[in-house]
Every structure is written in C-alpha cells, then in structure tokens.
Amino acid sequence: MPVSVEPTTVEQGHDQSAGANAHTDAGARPPVEQAAATALRPHAENAFAAELTALAAQDDRPRPARWKLSPWAVATYLLGGTLPDGTVITPKYVGPRRIVEVAVTTLATDRALLLLGVPGTAKTWVSEHLAAAVSGDSTLLVQGTAGTPEEAIRYGWNYARLLAHGPSRDALVPSPVMRAMAEGMTARVEELTRIPADVQDTLITILSEKTLPIPELGEEVQAVRGFNLIATANDRDRGVNDLSSALRRRFNTVVLPLPESADAEVDIVSRRVDQIGRSLDLPAVPDGIAEIRRVVTVFRELRDGVTADGRTKLKSPSGTLSTAEAISVVTNGLALAAHFGDGVLRPGDVAAGILGAVVRDPAADRVIWQEYLEAVVRERDGWKDFYRACREVSA
C-alpha cells in the first residue's frame, strides 16, 4: 500500500493538498507550517511538501526500506512530470535523465553517492532534493570546511554531563551521520574535499562496515536499513584534500555537467530566479527573460572561450561563471529593478553583477572583459544598451 507523506508544511505558504485548510490564518497554523511560510529559504521537504504528498499518494511502486517514495517517484520529483491525477511536478534538476536515475539507484543500494562537478552545477541542490524525497528530511547535514572536526561526522560529548557522570549515552551528542544511521535516513556531507584527509577517512568504516564504533562506551551504532550518504565535491578543489583511494572506492561517483545548451541554462536560471523572486516579492521572471538570456550568453561565451556562433575565439577569465552565479546576477538585478527602477529588468540592472562575476583578478580579468566588450558586445545587434551599461560600470 502506498505510504503518504504527511502534509506538515505548505509550498510558498499555499497548501495544495486535498483536504488541507488553505484558508487558515497564520496565527492558527501549527508551528512547523508557520516556520515554512516565513522562512527565507524553506527546506526542500517544506517548500515542495504538496508535490511530495501528491507523489506519495500516486506512488504504487516498490519502495526500499524506510523510503518515503519509490525510486521512480524520486526521479519524477527531481525531473518533473505530470501525475495521473493531473498534478504537475516541477523539475528541480534540468539535465540528462540518466544522471538522476543512476544517482537514485545508487541510494537504493549499499553504496554511498558522490556528486562531483565544477562549482555551480547544482550538486548541493540535487543532494538536498534527493534527501528530501528519499527520507523526507534534508537537514541531516555536515558542512565540510578546512576546520570540520572528526566529531562532526562521528559524535561529540556534552562536557557538563561527561564531567559530572562520566561517559554515557546521555552525555553523547550524535552527529547527523550517526542519527541517519540509527534512524535509517539519508545523511549529507557537503564539500567533502574541503574536509581534512584524516577526518574524511572517518567515513571509511561507516560506509564499508555500516557501523560506528563508540570505544568510550564499548558500544557501536549499526546502520539500519534505509541509511545512506550523499557527498558533494568540487572539481576545482583537487589538491586541497584529495579523497584517499580507500574512501573513493566506497562511493559511486556521478558527475553533474554544466548545462549542455544555452536554452537549457536559460530555463534553469529562469526557474530558480522565479522561485527566489517570489520569496522576496521581486518582479516576475518573464519581464526580464531577454536579460536572462543575455547574462547566460555572456557567461557561456567567456566560459567556453568562443562566441556562440563559433567565429571568434575569446580568453576565459579566472572565475567559473557558473549557472549559480548567473542566478545570483539576475536575482540581484531584479532587486535593483524593483527597488530603484520601474520593476522591469534592464541591461543596467545586470551590468554591475556581470562585472563582479567576471573580474575576479583585477589585473588579468579586467583586460579580458574589456576585450570582450569591444570585440563582441559592441558589434552585436540589439546589445547597444547593454554595451553602454557595461562601459559605465567598468569605467
């Protein structure tokens, strides 16, 4: 029998599930719903609760132990589609279907999943939505940094209790990974290659033996069925803290590519900017689709080192010029248009953001940007306003 995901939260403050009290005033909402409605960036399981509920209700396929949805439904949640009852599932990831299918299938096995790619290829976004769809909780997260300690992956101690009563279960503070093991959930480790190598290797026993020893207590935590782990890593971080061969063997690696076409990238940027804009009460994306396409074109040409028509070779700046950065530039431009303009996204609203994204190295990148402006932008039909705006902020 299909298992329903309880509609504890609402998407963007509007509960679309059947039977939900959509007209209840904010003061009468349960605390979780109030938090989701007012959060600047709700967790995936909260923001898309209505879609997850609809998928669970329609999902009659086999589910792995403790999964909220079947692998098919998880893939549908990420890639989008229309359910038999007419419910539209919005795509969370725009890219090759097979990549998502391999990622979901990996989580249904005993292998951990490593999402690898250059900055801005939606690794964190995909990780969050996979955890939300599989476990209904994307918050069991370890954020990798150069200062991430071993305790963040294994466990820590409540030192007041430890000093008062000695080592005990009550004094132990479980990490998100330990909680996921005990509850059969999906844990997430962001920026794995930023974590020191000796701390990374804490995962080896967890991923191979599915157990976490607690030598201070003479005990261990064994992972229950349903547990798995998603890690993300940045291609540009090679050489920072490379994964040991022993740890890398514990993962199935899925490489997330950059969008293969300009149209696909425009679609991604438009969707994300629309979602962010609605939460910030910014103008609708369709009013600025021409500028979104222009930003994407500039980023792709400089990133690829050649113009879209293939006729002019270009130098690439030091920055990544990722899709995520394009989303940031457009969102900031919409905010400028809303608060200091007429609400319509124009070249002057995105020019400064593009300059900041391109010119990371003030010496080398500024020369590359000026050459691009004069050789490409200045001569392109319909780009005169954009050229003038870029010249103004570059002066």
VOVEXBA-425414 format. One line per field, with one value per residue (C-alpha): residue number from 1; x negated, y negated, z. Coordinates in pm, 1 decimal, padded with zeros to 6 digits. Layout:
BEGIN
num NUM,...;
px X,...;
py Y,...;
pz Z,...;
***
This chain:
BEGIN
num 1,2,3,4,5,6,7,8,9,10,11,12,13,14,15,16,17,18,19,20,21,22,23,24,25,26,27,28,29,30,31,32,33,34,35,36,37,38,39,40,41,42,43,44,45,46,47,48,49,50,51,52,53,54,55,56,57,58,59,60,61,62,63,64,65,66,67,68,69,70,71,72,73,74,75,76,77,78,79,80,81,82,83,84,85,86,87,88,89,90,91,92,93,94,95,96,97,98,99,100,101,102,103,104,105,106,107,108,109,110,111,112,113,114,115,116,117,118,119,120,121,122,123,124,125,126,127,128,129,130,131,132,133,134,135,136,137,138,139,140,141,142,143,144,145,146,147,148,149,150,151,152,153,154,155,156,157,158,159,160,161,162,163,164,165,166,167,168,169,170,171,172,173,174,175,176,177,178,179,180,181,182,183,184,185,186,187,188,189,190,191,192,193,194,195,196,197,198,199,200,201,202,203,204,205,206,207,208,209,210,211,212,213,214,215,216,217,218,219,220,221,222,223,224,225,226,227,228,229,230,231,232,233,234,235,236,237,238,239,240,241,242,243,244,245,246,247,248,249,250,251,252,253,254,255,256,257,258,259,260,261,262,263,264,265,266,267,268,269,270,271,272,273,274,275,276,277,278,279,280,281,282,283,284,285,286,287,288,289,290,291,292,293,294,295,296,297,298,299,300,301,302,303,304,305,306,307,308,309,310,311,312,313,314,315,316,317,318,319,320,321,322,323,324,325,326,327,328,329,330,331,332,333,334,335,336,337,338,339,340,341,342,343,344,345,346,347,348,349,350,351,352,353,354,355,356,357,358,359,360,361,362,363,364,365,366,367,368,369,370,371,372,373,374,375,376,377,378,379,380,381,382,383,384,385,386,387,388,389,390,391,392,393,394,395;
px 00000.0,-00131.5,-00252.4,-00156.5,-00393.1,-00210.0,-00147.5,-00304.9,-00416.8,-00299.4,-00472.7,-00525.1,-00254.5,00020.0,00119.0,00227.0,00300.3,00653.3,00842.2,00587.1,00712.7,00571.7,00764.5,00640.4,00489.5,00119.2,00186.7,00374.3,00114.0,-00093.0,-00446.4,-00607.3,-00373.6,-00436.5,-00811.9,-00782.6,-00562.8,-00801.3,-01140.1,-01356.7,-01462.2,-01247.4,-01398.7,-01308.2,-01068.8,-00882.5,-00889.7,-00765.6,-00555.0,-00246.0,-00433.3,-00583.1,-00240.6,-00086.6,-00365.4,-00331.8,00043.4,-00000.6,-00310.4,-00223.6,-00570.1,-00801.4,-00993.3,-01322.7,-01310.2,-01215.1,-01198.5,-00911.4,-00885.4,-00983.2,-01294.8,-01067.0,-00882.4,-01209.0,-01332.7,-00999.7,-01023.2,-01364.6,-01299.8,-00937.2,-00629.9,-00251.5,-00086.4,00221.0,00444.5,00316.3,00076.9,-00221.5,-00558.3,-00802.0,-01154.7,-01418.6,-01706.3,-01734.3,-01980.6,-02026.1,-01767.5,-02016.7,-02228.5,-01934.0,-01839.5,-02193.2,-02203.5,-01869.5,-01961.0,-02288.4,-02099.2,-01883.2,-02196.2,-02457.7,-02687.6,-02718.2,-02673.9,-02934.5,-02809.4,-03109.1,-03129.5,-03257.9,-03108.7,-02751.5,-02637.8,-02361.9,-02538.5,-02404.3,-02060.7,-02038.2,-02171.0,-01907.4,-01618.7,-01733.1,-01739.4,-01401.2,-01238.0,-01402.0,-01386.6,-01154.7,-01434.2,-01722.5,-01862.7,-02098.9,-02388.1,-02761.9,-02909.2,-03265.3,-03529.3,-03901.6,-03805.4,-03548.8,-03637.8,-03600.9,-03314.3,-03101.8,-03097.6,-03115.7,-02986.4,-03072.9,-03012.4,-02809.0,-03104.1,-02894.8,-02735.5,-03062.8,-03242.6,-02954.0,-02870.6,-03142.8,-03094.9,-02736.0,-02472.5,-02316.5,-02643.7,-02694.3,-02597.4,-02523.2,-02636.6,-02393.8,-02559.3,-02508.7,-02143.9,-02092.9,-02246.5,-02026.0,-01706.4,-01759.1,-01779.0,-01990.9,-02283.1,-02456.3,-02819.3,-02880.6,-03220.5,-03383.4,-03720.2,-03737.1,-03749.0,-04095.2,-04200.2,-04217.7,-03862.1,-03738.8,-03864.7,-03632.2,-03370.7,-03551.0,-03423.9,-03079.4,-03045.4,-03210.8,-03103.1,-02786.2,-02880.1,-03012.2,-03217.3,-03190.2,-03501.1,-03443.4,-03126.3,-03233.3,-02938.7,-02864.0,-02583.4,-02485.6,-02315.8,-01959.6,-01808.8,-01738.0,-02062.3,-02281.8,-02501.9,-02528.8,-02851.5,-02934.5,-03278.2,-03412.7,-03624.9,-03820.4,-03924.2,-04154.9,-04474.4,-04307.2,-04224.9,-04201.7,-03998.7,-04202.7,-04162.3,-04008.1,-03738.4,-03673.0,-03606.5,-03317.2,-03132.0,-02957.0,-03053.7,-02808.4,-02944.4,-02699.7,-02780.7,-02726.4,-02405.5,-02460.7,-02278.9,-02202.6,-01828.5,-01868.7,-02073.0,-01822.4,-01547.2,-01740.9,-01819.7,-01460.6,-01311.5,-01542.6,-01519.7,-01140.1,-01141.2,-01378.6,-01199.7,-00860.3,-01001.9,-01146.4,-00845.9,-01050.7,-00912.7,-00815.3,-01088.6,-00906.7,-00952.1,-01327.2,-01371.8,-01572.6,-01823.9,-01842.7,-01933.2,-02191.9,-02355.0,-02363.5,-02512.9,-02791.9,-02872.3,-02873.4,-03087.9,-03351.4,-03339.2,-03379.3,-03635.6,-03440.8,-03135.3,-02804.3,-02844.7,-03192.7,-03356.2,-03555.5,-03798.6,-03795.4,-04011.7,-03843.6,-03861.1,-03972.7,-03620.7,-03393.0,-03098.9,-02865.8,-02491.7,-02463.3,-02646.8,-02414.1,-02118.7,-02277.2,-02342.0,-01983.5,-01831.1,-02035.3,-01933.2,-01565.8,-01610.8,-01766.7,-01480.7,-01221.7,-01366.1,-01542.2,-01375.6,-01040.8,-01030.2,-01144.9,-01486.3,-01711.7,-02080.4,-02183.9,-02046.1,-02269.4,-02583.6,-02744.3,-02668.9,-02826.9,-03135.2,-03171.3,-03135.9,-03383.8,-03654.4,-03788.4,-04152.5,-04159.1,-04467.4,-04416.1,-04035.8,-03971.8,-04172.7,-03977.4,-03647.7,-03741.9,-03846.4,-03516.6,-03317.4,-03492.0,-03527.7,-03194.2,-02937.3,-02993.4,-02935.5,-02634.0,-02291.7,-02048.2,-02318.6,-02394.3,-02219.1,-02399.5,-02733.3,-02679.7,-02575.3,-02881.2,-03112.6,-02962.9,-03018.3,-03362.3,-03493.9;
py 00000.0,-00347.8,-00541.1,-00908.0,-01183.0,-01393.9,-01749.0,-01918.5,-02220.0,-02418.9,-02532.2,-02907.3,-02937.2,-02780.0,-02423.9,-02248.7,-01907.9,-01772.9,-01849.3,-02099.0,-02405.2,-02658.2,-02947.1,-02907.4,-03231.4,-03241.0,-03265.9,-02933.8,-02740.7,-02468.7,-02588.9,-02390.6,-02545.2,-02893.7,-02838.2,-02715.2,-03007.7,-03267.5,-03107.5,-03292.5,-02960.9,-02666.4,-02319.5,-02120.5,-01893.5,-02202.2,-02412.2,-02123.1,-01941.1,-01944.5,-01777.6,-01515.4,-01442.8,-01408.1,-01177.3,-00957.9,-00926.9,-00821.0,-00606.5,-00236.4,-00107.5,00086.8,-00125.6,-00040.2,-00015.5,-00344.4,-00535.8,-00784.1,-00730.0,-00465.6,-00524.4,-00607.2,-00870.0,-01019.7,-01059.1,-01210.6,-01456.7,-01574.9,-01575.0,-01684.6,-01540.5,-01515.7,-01258.9,-01056.1,-01284.9,-01589.9,-01715.2,-01888.7,-01812.1,-02093.7,-01995.2,-02050.6,-01948.5,-02018.7,-01776.4,-01421.7,-01184.7,-00902.1,-01100.9,-01127.6,-00763.1,-00647.1,-00870.9,-00741.2,-00379.6,-00421.4,-00533.6,-00221.5,-00005.7,00011.6,-00228.1,-00592.8,-00862.2,-01124.2,-01415.5,-01565.1,-01872.6,-02224.3,-02499.9,-02590.5,-02259.0,-02213.6,-01949.8,-02082.8,-02144.2,-01785.5,-01647.2,-01831.6,-01724.4,-01362.9,-01351.0,-01523.2,-01276.8,-00964.3,-01035.0,-01333.9,-01519.3,-01702.0,-01853.7,-01573.6,-01774.6,-01803.6,-02114.7,-02046.1,-02311.3,-02315.8,-02321.6,-02039.9,-01813.8,-01439.8,-01491.1,-01642.3,-01304.6,-01065.6,-01209.6,-01459.6,-01496.3,-01713.9,-01803.2,-01910.7,-01565.7,-01397.5,-01560.3,-01503.1,-01141.5,-01010.5,-00863.4,-00758.5,-00759.5,-01066.1,-01255.9,-01158.2,-01410.1,-01227.3,-01372.6,-01399.4,-01088.7,-00891.5,-00997.7,-00892.3,-00551.9,-00494.8,-00610.7,-00470.5,-00813.7,-00987.4,-01194.1,-01464.2,-01578.4,-01899.6,-01988.2,-01660.2,-01757.6,-02066.1,-01841.4,-01740.3,-01398.2,-01232.0,-01346.9,-01230.6,-00881.1,-00863.7,-00769.5,-00455.2,-00225.5,-00385.8,-00324.0,00018.5,00184.1,-00021.6,-00066.1,-00345.3,-00225.8,-00414.3,-00284.0,-00505.8,-00307.7,00025.5,-00000.8,-00068.4,-00210.4,00013.5,-00141.4,-00025.4,00034.9,-00286.1,-00456.8,-00605.4,-00905.8,-01170.3,-01368.4,-01655.6,-01758.2,-02033.3,-01955.9,-02275.8,-02156.9,-01881.6,-01904.5,-02060.9,-01737.6,-01467.3,-01162.1,-00856.7,-00562.7,-00365.1,-00627.5,-00689.7,-00318.4,-00345.3,-00586.2,-00563.6,-00888.6,-01081.8,-01382.4,-01669.9,-01855.3,-02216.2,-02275.1,-02144.1,-02424.7,-02792.2,-02720.7,-02466.9,-02712.6,-02993.6,-02759.7,-02671.1,-03034.7,-03144.1,-02876.6,-02940.0,-03317.7,-03288.8,-03073.9,-03308.2,-03617.3,-03502.3,-03460.6,-03813.6,-03975.6,-04065.2,-04118.6,-03811.8,-03648.8,-03672.8,-04050.5,-04000.5,-03692.1,-03888.4,-03997.4,-03646.0,-03516.0,-03790.9,-03707.0,-03337.1,-03415.3,-03626.0,-03361.2,-03074.3,-03256.6,-03360.9,-03020.4,-02831.6,-03070.3,-03120.5,-03316.5,-03138.7,-03143.2,-02991.1,-03268.4,-03448.0,-03293.2,-03450.7,-03443.6,-03294.0,-03477.4,-03312.4,-03276.0,-02979.3,-03183.0,-02907.7,-02878.4,-02952.6,-03282.2,-03368.9,-03310.8,-03544.0,-03816.5,-03807.0,-03796.7,-04099.6,-04273.4,-04209.9,-04358.1,-04670.0,-04695.2,-04655.4,-04899.2,-05155.6,-05118.4,-05054.9,-04682.6,-04571.0,-04405.0,-04610.4,-04598.9,-04849.4,-04621.9,-04325.7,-04503.3,-04550.9,-04192.1,-04056.0,-04271.9,-04136.6,-03777.6,-03813.0,-04030.5,-03823.8,-03900.5,-04282.7,-04275.1,-03986.0,-03955.2,-04325.4,-04310.8,-04003.2,-04177.3,-04496.1,-04294.3,-04106.7,-04427.6,-04594.2,-04292.9,-04118.3,-04318.6,-04648.1,-04488.7,-04276.1,-04387.5,-04481.2,-04499.1,-04874.1,-04948.9,-04660.4,-04779.7,-05130.7,-04999.1,-04774.4,-05057.3,-05279.0,-05034.6,-04933.2,-05288.9;
pz 00000.0,-00078.9,00222.5,00228.1,00330.4,00584.9,00457.2,00759.3,00558.7,00263.0,-00052.5,-00055.4,00205.2,-00012.4,00075.1,-00245.3,-00095.5,-00084.2,00230.3,00357.5,00535.3,00288.8,00443.6,00799.4,00922.7,01011.5,01383.1,01382.9,01185.4,01350.4,01434.2,01150.9,00892.8,01028.0,01001.5,00642.7,00543.6,00686.2,00618.1,00369.0,00218.2,00331.4,00326.8,00017.2,00205.8,00326.5,00009.3,-00205.7,00051.7,-00172.0,-00457.6,-00227.3,-00082.0,-00428.6,-00542.3,-00234.8,-00288.3,-00653.7,-00596.5,-00606.0,-00696.0,-00461.2,-00213.1,-00045.0,00334.4,00503.6,00174.3,00151.4,-00225.0,-00478.1,-00691.4,-00985.5,-00782.7,-00653.5,-01012.0,-01113.7,-00824.6,-00942.4,-01316.3,-01315.6,-01482.8,-01469.3,-01243.1,-01345.3,-01137.9,-01327.4,-01057.2,-01215.6,-01058.2,-01128.2,-01234.1,-00968.6,-01196.0,-01567.1,-01720.1,-01850.9,-01707.6,-01680.7,-01431.7,-01193.6,-01243.2,-01161.5,-00852.0,-00723.3,-00796.2,-00606.7,-00296.6,-00321.4,-00286.5,-00010.3,-00196.8,-00097.1,-00361.7,-00454.3,-00665.0,-00841.7,-01063.2,-01112.1,-00895.1,-00979.1,-01128.2,-00865.7,-00656.3,-00326.4,-00478.6,-00609.4,-00280.7,-00080.0,-00301.9,-00312.2,00068.5,00090.6,-00149.4,-00007.5,00367.0,00399.6,00579.9,00413.1,00733.6,00842.8,00704.1,00768.1,00606.7,00502.9,00572.6,00648.6,01017.2,01020.3,01317.3,01345.1,01590.0,01312.9,01138.5,01435.5,01763.7,02032.6,02405.0,02635.8,02855.1,03153.6,03170.8,03081.6,03374.4,03613.2,03532.0,03303.5,02954.8,02894.9,02625.9,02787.5,02754.7,02390.5,02122.4,01795.2,01463.5,01169.6,01023.8,01345.3,01358.3,00997.3,01071.6,01375.4,01203.8,00854.2,00692.5,00429.9,00557.1,00353.7,00354.1,00161.1,00010.9,00112.6,-00035.8,00186.7,00495.5,00622.6,00493.1,00835.8,00911.8,00570.0,00644.3,00944.6,00684.8,00568.6,00845.6,00832.4,00458.4,00441.7,00767.2,00817.7,01180.1,01400.0,01699.9,02031.7,02211.1,02516.3,02589.0,02444.3,02204.8,01841.4,01631.9,01343.5,01044.3,00996.4,00656.4,00472.3,00573.1,00304.9,00248.6,-00023.1,-00051.0,-00284.0,-00406.7,-00625.1,-00931.9,-00870.3,-00521.9,-00642.3,-00448.3,-00143.6,00039.0,-00225.3,-00130.5,-00040.4,-00274.2,00013.1,00065.1,-00303.0,-00353.0,-00105.5,-00333.2,-00665.5,-00838.8,-01052.5,-01240.3,-01280.9,-01605.3,-01696.2,-01897.3,-02247.8,-02429.1,-02381.8,-02383.0,-02101.1,-01896.2,-01954.7,-01836.5,-01519.2,-01439.0,-01507.5,-01282.5,-00989.7,-01014.4,-01024.0,-00708.6,-00526.3,-00654.7,-00528.7,-00178.8,-00197.5,-00368.5,-00676.8,-01031.1,-01232.3,-01441.6,-01780.0,-01765.9,-01780.9,-01999.1,-02259.2,-01997.3,-01853.4,-02198.6,-02234.5,-01899.8,-01988.6,-02331.5,-02179.8,-01919.0,-02169.3,-02424.7,-02171.9,-02004.2,-02333.8,-02483.0,-02805.1,-02918.5,-02970.2,-03348.7,-03319.5,-03519.1,-03250.9,-03005.1,-02658.4,-02349.6,-02044.3,-01709.8,-01386.3,-01240.5,-01300.4,-01440.6,-01327.3,-01361.0,-00989.1,-01042.0,-01329.8,-01096.8,-00842.4,-01102.1,-01230.0,-00880.4,-00777.3,-01099.6,-01026.7,-00681.1,-00835.3,-01084.2,-00808.8,-00558.9,-00776.2,-01117.4,-01277.6,-01195.3,-01541.3,-01566.5,-01794.7,-01903.7,-01638.0,-01364.7,-01454.3,-01577.5,-01234.4,-01133.2,-01450.7,-01395.3,-01041.2,-01161.0,-01448.2,-01294.4,-01004.4,-01081.1,-01119.6,-01342.3,-01585.0,-01585.0,-01644.7,-01967.5,-02080.8,-02002.2,-02189.9,-02495.5,-02489.5,-02460.8,-02755.3,-02984.7,-02923.5,-02726.3,-02908.8,-03250.7,-03159.6,-03287.0,-03010.2,-02744.9,-02755.3,-02423.3,-02260.8,-02400.9,-02265.5,-01923.8,-01901.9,-02010.9,-01743.0,-01456.3,-01591.2,-01601.9;
***
